[in-house]
Amino acid sequence: MAHVRQSIRDNAVTACTGLSTTGSNVYRSRVYPLGEGKLPGLVVYTASEDVEHNRIDRPRDLDRTVSLVVEAIVRATSNYDTTLDTICAEVEAAMATDVTRGGYAKDCKLTSSTFDFSDDGDRPIAMAAMTFDIEYRTAENAATTAT
């Protein structure tokens, strides 16, 4: 059985698949070759996780907050900011549809967005990284079950 974090990530990938601008170009890893036919696209990954113990008797419950990143990538010579904003709006709406991430989480909220640009090569690449903080709970001895 999968770690609850993986189930949350899988749910986010499903939620972001089929959006108008990126379609099925959604990938589960930040290490993925994004060729010409795969852009515009989204890359979904977890960046970090904070854990707090909420009681002292064992097994302890762990209150977790995982930072899930949905990175939008666009290759274009013009209007890339507009395209990124459109993709961000689509992702934000998709992620807000179910803040429980399929019942695995207590809450899911957008906490930051960062933007980057690279003009290497014949067509520039623009990126927007949206970070969602997702709160969930597991027992310390059962990371595969949300409580």
C-alpha positions in Angstrom: 0.0 0.0 0.0 1.2 3.5 -0.8 2.3 6.2 1.7 -0.6 8.7 2.1 1.8 11.4 0.6 1.9 9.4 -2.6 -1.9 9.0 -2.7 -2.2 12.8 -2.2 0.3 13.4 -5.1 -1.6 10.9 -7.3 -4.8 12.6 -6.6 -3.3 16.0 -7.5 -2.1 14.5 -10.8 -5.5 13.2 -11.6 -7.1 16.6 -10.7 -4.7 18.4 -13.1 -5.0 16.0 -16.0 -7.3 17.1 -18.8 -7.2 20.8 -18.2 -7.9 23.0 -21.3 -4.3 24.3 -21.8 -2.1 21.4 -20.7 -4.4 18.4 -21.5 -2.8 15.1 -20.7 0.7 16.6 -20.4 1.0 16.0 -16.7 4.0 14.3 -15.2 4.6 12.8 -11.7 8.3 13.7 -11.4 10.4 16.8 -11.6 13.0 14.7 -13.4 11.2 14.2 -16.7 12.4 15.2 -20.2 9.8 17.6 -21.5 10.2 17.6 -25.3 8.4 19.8 -27.8 5.3 17.6 -28.0 4.9 17.6 -24.2 4.5 21.4 -23.7 2.8 23.2 -22.3 2.8 20.8 -19.5 2.6 20.3 -15.7 5.1 18.6 -13.4 3.7 17.5 -10.0 6.0 16.6 -7.1 6.4 17.0 -3.3 9.1 19.3 -2.2 9.1 19.0 1.6 7.0 17.9 4.6 6.7 19.2 8.2 5.6 16.8 10.9 4.3 17.4 14.4 3.5 14.9 17.1 0.2 15.7 18.6 0.2 13.4 21.6 2.8 11.6 23.7 1.2 8.1 24.1 2.1 5.6 21.4 1.5 5.1 18.7 1.5 8.9 18.3 -0.5 10.7 15.7 1.5 12.7 13.2 0.1 15.9 11.9 1.8 16.4 8.6 1.9 19.3 6.1 3.3 18.4 2.7 4.3 21.0 0.2 3.1 19.8 -3.2 4.4 21.7 -6.2 2.5 21.9 -9.5 5.0 23.4 -12.0 3.6 24.8 -15.3 6.1 24.9 -18.2 5.5 26.8 -21.4 7.8 27.1 -24.5 7.0 30.2 -26.5 8.5 33.4 -28.0 5.5 35.6 -27.0 2.5 35.7 -24.6 4.1 33.1 -22.3 3.0 35.2 -19.2 -0.6 35.1 -20.4 -0.4 31.3 -21.0 1.1 30.7 -17.6 -1.6 32.8 -15.9 -4.2 30.8 -17.8 -2.6 27.5 -16.7 -2.3 28.7 -13.1 -6.0 29.7 -13.1 -7.0 26.2 -14.4 -4.7 24.4 -11.8 -6.0 26.5 -8.9 -9.6 25.7 -9.9 -8.9 22.0 -10.3 -7.1 21.8 -6.9 -9.9 23.7 -5.1 -12.5 21.2 -6.4 -11.6 18.7 -3.6 -9.5 20.1 -0.8 -9.5 16.6 0.9 -7.5 15.2 -2.0 -9.8 12.2 -2.3 -10.3 11.9 1.4 -6.6 11.6 2.3 -6.2 15.2 3.5 -7.7 17.6 6.0 -7.1 20.7 3.9 -5.3 21.9 0.7 -4.4 25.5 0.1 -2.3 27.4 -2.4 0.5 29.1 -0.3 2.8 30.5 -3.0 3.6 30.9 -6.7 7.0 31.6 -8.2 7.8 32.4 -11.8 11.0 31.8 -13.8 12.2 32.3 -17.4 15.0 31.0 -19.5 15.9 32.4 -22.8 18.4 29.6 -23.7 17.8 28.0 -27.1 15.7 29.0 -30.0 12.4 29.4 -28.0 12.3 30.6 -24.4 10.9 28.5 -21.6 8.7 30.1 -18.9 7.7 28.4 -15.7 5.3 28.9 -12.8 5.6 26.8 -9.7 2.5 26.8 -7.5 3.0 25.4 -4.0 0.1 23.9 -2.2 0.3 23.1 1.5 -1.7 19.9 2.2 -2.5 19.0 5.8 -3.1 15.3 6.7 -2.7 12.9 9.7 -1.3 9.4 10.1 -0.3 7.3 13.0 3.4 7.0 13.4 3.2 3.3 12.7 0.8 3.5 9.8 2.0 6.0 7.1 -0.3 4.3 4.5 -3.5 5.2 6.3 -4.9 8.7 6.8 -6.7 9.3 10.1 
